[in-house]
C-alpha cells in the first residue's frame, strides 16, 4: 500500500501524523501539491510538485494511485475518482469515504456549491478539533495495520 496526500489543503498537524506513521510502519508516503512543502528526510517520504492549475494535483494523484492504496483528501470529487480505482480514502478529519457514502457526499457538496453560487453565505468548516485528529490517527493506524497483515 502507498499513501497519497492531496497536500495543498492538508493541515500541518495531519501531515505530521502521516510522517510519523510512514516512518514507524515503513510505508511509502507521497505528498502531491503545486507549491513546495517541506518533508522530512526519509526513504519512505517524498514530495511531488506539480504545475499550478485547477485540479493538477488531483489529476496526478488519480494517475499514480492504484488499487489498495490510501488517499488522504478532503476533496470529494477526487475521493470519488480514486474510490472507483479501488483506493481507500480518508479525510483529514478522520472520515472514511467509501463507495457506499461518496455519492451522498458529492450531492451535498454540489448542493452547498449551488447555495454559495446563489450568494448564500454557508460559512466555512469548523477548525480541526482534537477529536478530528484522534479520529484521523485511529483510522490511519487501522488501515496501515490491516495492510501490513495482508502483505
C-alpha positions as CSV (number, residue, x, y, z in Angstrom):
1,X,0.0,0.0,0.0
2,X,1.1,3.5,-0.8
3,X,-0.3,6.6,0.8
4,X,-1.0,9.6,-1.5
5,X,-1.8,13.0,0.1
6,X,-3.6,15.9,-1.5
7,X,-1.2,18.1,0.3
8,X,-2.2,21.7,-0.7
9,X,-5.1,21.8,1.7
10,X,-3.9,19.2,4.2
11,X,-3.4,20.6,7.7
12,X,0.1,20.6,9.0
13,X,-0.9,18.6,12.1
14,X,-2.3,15.8,9.8
15,X,0.9,15.8,7.7
16,X,2.9,15.4,10.9
17,X,0.8,12.4,11.9
18,X,1.4,11.0,8.4
19,X,5.1,11.5,8.6
20,X,5.4,9.6,11.9
21,X,3.1,6.8,10.7
22,X,5.1,6.3,7.5
23,X,8.4,6.1,9.3
24,X,7.0,3.8,12.0
25,X,5.3,1.4,9.6
26,X,7.9,1.8,6.7
27,X,5.0,2.8,4.4
28,X,5.6,4.8,1.2
29,X,4.1,8.3,1.6
30,X,3.9,10.9,-1.2
31,X,2.6,14.4,-0.8
32,X,1.4,16.0,-4.0
33,X,1.0,19.7,-4.3
34,X,1.5,22.6,-6.6
35,X,3.5,24.6,-4.0
36,X,6.7,23.4,-2.2
37,X,6.0,21.5,1.0
38,X,9.0,20.5,3.1
39,X,9.1,16.9,4.1
40,X,11.4,15.0,6.5
41,X,14.4,13.3,5.0
42,X,13.3,9.7,4.8
43,X,13.4,6.9,2.2
44,X,9.6,6.4,2.8
45,X,8.5,10.0,2.4
46,X,8.6,12.1,-0.8
47,X,7.2,15.3,-2.2
48,X,5.8,15.6,-5.8
49,X,5.4,19.1,-7.0
50,X,3.0,19.6,-9.9
51,X,2.3,22.7,-12.1
52,X,-0.1,25.3,-10.8
53,X,-3.6,25.0,-12.1
54,X,-7.1,23.8,-11.2
55,X,-7.1,20.1,-10.2
56,X,-3.5,19.4,-11.5
57,X,-2.5,17.8,-8.1
58,X,-5.8,15.8,-8.1
59,X,-5.1,14.6,-11.6
60,X,-1.6,13.5,-10.6
61,X,-2.9,11.5,-7.6
62,X,-5.6,9.8,-9.8
63,X,-2.9,8.8,-12.3
64,X,-0.5,7.5,-9.7
65,X,-2.8,5.9,-7.1
66,X,-3.6,2.2,-7.5
67,X,-5.9,-0.5,-6.2
68,X,-5.4,-0.8,-2.4
69,X,-3.6,2.5,-2.0
70,X,-4.7,5.1,0.6
71,X,-5.5,8.6,-0.5
72,X,-5.7,11.4,2.1
73,X,-8.0,14.2,0.9
74,X,-11.0,16.3,1.8
75,X,-11.8,16.8,-1.9
76,X,-15.0,14.9,-2.6
77,X,-14.7,14.7,-6.4
78,X,-11.1,13.4,-6.0
79,X,-12.2,10.9,-3.4
80,X,-14.9,9.6,-5.8
81,X,-12.4,9.2,-8.6
82,X,-9.9,7.2,-6.6
83,X,-12.6,5.1,-4.9
84,X,-13.5,3.9,-8.4
85,X,-9.9,2.8,-8.9
86,X,-10.1,0.7,-5.7
87,X,-8.4,3.1,-3.3
88,X,-9.2,3.7,0.3
89,X,-9.9,7.4,1.1
90,X,-9.5,9.1,4.4
91,X,-10.3,12.8,5.0
92,X,-8.1,14.9,7.2
93,X,-11.0,14.9,9.7
94,X,-10.9,11.2,10.0
95,X,-13.9,10.3,7.9
96,X,-13.5,7.2,5.7
97,X,-15.1,7.8,2.3
98,X,-16.4,4.6,0.7
99,X,-18.4,3.6,-2.4
100,X,-21.4,3.4,-0.1
101,X,-21.2,7.0,1.2
102,X,-19.4,9.0,-1.5
103,X,-22.5,9.7,-3.7
104,X,-24.3,11.4,-0.8
105,X,-21.1,13.5,-0.1
106,X,-21.0,14.5,-3.7
107,X,-24.7,15.5,-3.7
108,X,-24.2,17.6,-0.5
109,X,-21.1,19.2,-2.0
110,X,-22.9,20.2,-5.2
111,X,-25.9,21.5,-3.2
112,X,-23.7,23.7,-1.0
113,X,-21.8,24.9,-4.1
114,X,-25.1,25.9,-5.7
115,X,-26.1,27.8,-2.5
116,X,-22.8,29.7,-2.5
117,X,-23.2,30.4,-6.2
118,X,-26.5,32.0,-5.4
119,X,-24.9,34.3,-2.8
120,X,-25.9,32.4,0.3
121,X,-23.2,32.6,3.0
122,X,-22.8,28.9,4.1
123,X,-19.8,29.6,6.4
124,X,-16.7,27.5,6.4
125,X,-15.9,24.3,8.0
126,X,-15.1,24.3,11.7
127,X,-11.5,24.3,12.9
128,X,-9.8,20.9,13.1
129,X,-10.6,19.6,16.6
130,X,-8.7,17.3,18.8
131,X,-11.4,14.7,18.2
132,X,-10.8,15.1,14.4
133,X,-7.1,14.5,14.9
134,X,-7.7,11.4,17.0
135,X,-10.3,10.0,14.5
136,X,-7.8,10.5,11.7
137,X,-4.9,8.9,13.6
138,X,-7.1,6.0,14.7
139,X,-8.3,5.3,11.2
140,X,-4.8,5.6,9.7
141,X,-3.4,3.1,12.2
142,X,-6.2,0.6,11.5
143,X,-5.7,0.9,7.7
144,X,-1.9,0.6,8.0
145,X,-2.2,-2.4,10.3
146,X,-4.7,-4.1,8.1
147,X,-2.4,-3.6,5.1
148,X,0.6,-5.0,6.9
149,X,-1.3,-8.1,7.9
150,X,-2.4,-8.7,4.3
151,X,1.1,-8.2,2.9
